[in-house]
Amino acid sequence: MSYIGIVRVLGIDCGGEFTGYGVVEQTEASLVCITYGAVALSRAQPLAERLACLFGELRAIVARHQPDAVAIEDVFYAVNAKSALKLGQVRGVAMLVAALEGCPVAEYSPLSIKSAVVGYGRAEKQQVQQMVARLLALATLPAPFDAADALAIAICHLHTHATLERHGSSRS
Amino acid sequence: MSYIGIVRVLGIDCGGEFTGYGVVEQTEASLVCITYGAVALSRAQPLAERLACLFGELRAIVARHQPDAVAIEDVFYAVNAKSALKLGQVRGVAMLVAALEGCPVAEYSPLSIKSAVVGYGRAEKQQVQQMVARLLALATLPAPFDAADALAIAICHLHTHATLERHGSSRS
């Protein structure tokens, strides 16, 4: 997979209550934040309906912003089985949206994401938020944390592909 | 939720490799098997594409057989976090299909399903398969096990609602 053609990435931070999203574009000179936010999954609704809401929201975001790729946080194995099942349900819907829209999906571990954005794999949420704001030249800190994390995932994907591209170029 | 109007149920047995399905109809005198089978999720495909295949298959089944409700096996907490995440991804897609098609979703524990079908909560897969064949008057055992389990989930839902209905009727 080459960096060529991958300029706009939708990062999704899946969660049981809030699912953050962030679209970042790589221009020649800088990273530009296109949009970010979080979809709340109301506990008042049955789970299936919550998933349908999330599906609708994510499809609308993809249709509107036409990302070239979707990046998602990789599995965090330390969670318990109950949390993992909940997270999996949300993650399944997010990955489905990407596939239905023809976007390739990339997965990154929390360590990779924090390393790419903060330069330190065990960074705190606040540090990620601050670095995301700086890298994207945002006037305010992106909130909630879920949205900041989603932007971080998108940045991580763009960084990774920029690195692959540089390595590819140096060989040619 | 009343039993009235719930006559045809789609049972789904979610799994990482095979997802079984079975449609059962409650007529006045008996339970009738409308269809059953299993959707294989090829490991050769990326996960997102596998989920998109499953989504397409399940939507086609719902569109064709128009169930009044969807029944799914409830969470089995004893699995590890990795399996739970995988299962959750498939489960999220199955629940999404139900919600998008306007079908209410009911969840039953493995214990309830086996008790409803075999009369014993710790029944083996073979016993479930045999009892499903007997209850639905099938000439051959439903296979694979995923499909037999899906039929068992549908039967469990119909039994549960028949019981609720009887209790409701006795009060009126």
Contacts between the chains, C-beta under 8 A, distances in Angstrom:
chain1	res1	chain2	res2	distance
A	46	B	99	7.9
A	46	B	104	7.9
A	46	B	105	6.7
A	47	B	95	6.1
A	47	B	105	7.5
A	48	B	95	4.0
A	48	B	96	6.9
A	48	B	98	5.2
A	48	B	99	3.9
A	48	B	105	4.5
A	49	B	99	5.2
A	51	B	92	5.6
A	51	B	95	5.4
A	51	B	96	4.7
A	51	B	99	6.3
A	52	B	96	5.8
A	52	B	99	3.7
A	52	B	100	5.7
A	55	B	96	5.5
A	55	B	100	7.4
A	75	B	82	7.0
A	75	B	85	5.5
A	77	B	81	5.6
A	77	B	82	6.0
A	78	B	81	7.5
A	79	B	81	5.5
A	80	B	81	6.2
A	81	B	77	5.6
A	81	B	78	7.4
A	81	B	79	5.5
A	81	B	80	6.2
A	81	B	81	5.2
A	81	B	83	7.6
A	81	B	84	4.0
A	82	B	75	7.0
A	82	B	77	6.0
A	82	B	84	7.3
A	83	B	81	7.6
A	84	B	81	4.0
A	84	B	82	7.3
A	84	B	84	3.9
A	84	B	85	4.3
A	84	B	88	6.5
A	85	B	75	5.5
A	85	B	84	4.3
A	85	B	85	7.1
A	85	B	87	6.3
A	85	B	88	4.1
A	85	B	91	7.2
A	86	B	88	6.6
A	87	B	85	6.4
A	87	B	88	6.5
A	88	B	84	6.5
A	88	B	85	4.1
A	88	B	86	6.6
A	88	B	87	6.5
A	88	B	88	2.0
A	88	B	89	4.5
A	88	B	90	8.0
A	88	B	91	7.0
A	88	B	92	6.5
A	89	B	88	4.6
A	89	B	89	7.2
A	89	B	91	5.6
A	89	B	92	3.3
A	89	B	95	6.9
A	90	B	88	8.0
A	90	B	92	6.4
A	91	B	85	7.2
A	91	B	88	7.1
A	91	B	89	5.6
A	91	B	92	7.1
A	92	B	51	5.6
A	92	B	88	6.5
A	92	B	89	3.3
A	92	B	90	6.4
A	92	B	91	7.1
A	92	B	92	3.4
A	92	B	93	4.9
A	92	B	96	7.9
A	93	B	92	4.9
A	93	B	93	6.9
A	93	B	96	5.7
A	95	B	47	6.1
A	95	B	48	4.0
A	95	B	51	5.4
A	95	B	89	6.9
A	96	B	48	6.9
A	96	B	51	4.7
A	96	B	52	5.9
A	96	B	55	5.6
A	96	B	92	7.9
A	96	B	93	5.7
A	96	B	96	7.3
A	98	B	48	5.2
A	99	B	46	7.9
A	99	B	48	3.9
A	99	B	49	5.2
A	99	B	51	6.3
A	99	B	52	3.7
A	100	B	52	5.6
A	100	B	55	7.4
A	104	B	46	7.9
A	105	B	46	6.7
A	105	B	47	7.5
A	105	B	48	4.5
